[in-house]
């Protein structure tokens, strides 16, 4: 069957029951994550948003139609809207589940990578302003799952999404703890027993970077580094070679350190005791 068999695409949203001063939710593109989450909680009066924005209601799915937001996966399931109504970017398509269709099941289809890959080929418009037409969503073919199957599929995938969010929250917390420990160690140090020094018991003196142990002295990176080089960006293609000086580009810098994946090599020329290196975005010596 087609996606339009289980969803209305860009339907009208009735707001006549609301007064102009009633609050509604507002979802700009920036408040929607690449993994399908509504990150904000903005509210505005109906009067300020009923013109010039896309309207939707509780339980609708938002699907970013413009490049590169669509390719990045932007979209969300709009639930918990103020007064059951929301407004947002005109660059959203709105998908409304038909009666009996679980909203989360429809939402999972909008996250399906194959759907988004095909949507790229269906885009229309000029470069940088290409959009997915509503007709692509209406005519997109999906399996004819029964309502029970739809609910079972949505239940499993929703549980997986929830678990991923839990793990991401745990990882973020671990990173914050690690940063806190790093700060404590670098500014307080440890005593003979390997425990963090206590500013209330040990001698600490104020400094430009905070209180430090009395016996510590401030230094500079210049005094502790063997060399601090300055990279110079220039045209890169003429410098690429099979073997030579490894060039670390932006994509080689990760949160875990330097990655040698897709590492390229360049020629190097000595220039006033600096290494001239080339990259399309940055250079390093």
ABEGO torsion letter per residue (X at the ends): XBAAAABBBGBBBBAAABBAABBBBBBBAAABBAAGBBABABBBBAAAAABGBBBBBBGBBBBBABOAAAAAGBEBBBBGBBGGBBBBBAABBBBBBBBGBBAAAAAAAAABAAAAAAAAAABBEBBGABBBBAAAAAABBBBBBBAAAAAAAAAAAAAAAAAAAAAAAAAAAAAAAAAAAAAAAAAAEBBAAGBBBBAAABBBBBBAAEBBBAABBBBBAAAABABBBBBBBBBAAAABBABEBBBBBAAABBAAEBBABGBBBBBBBBBGGBBBBBBAABBBX
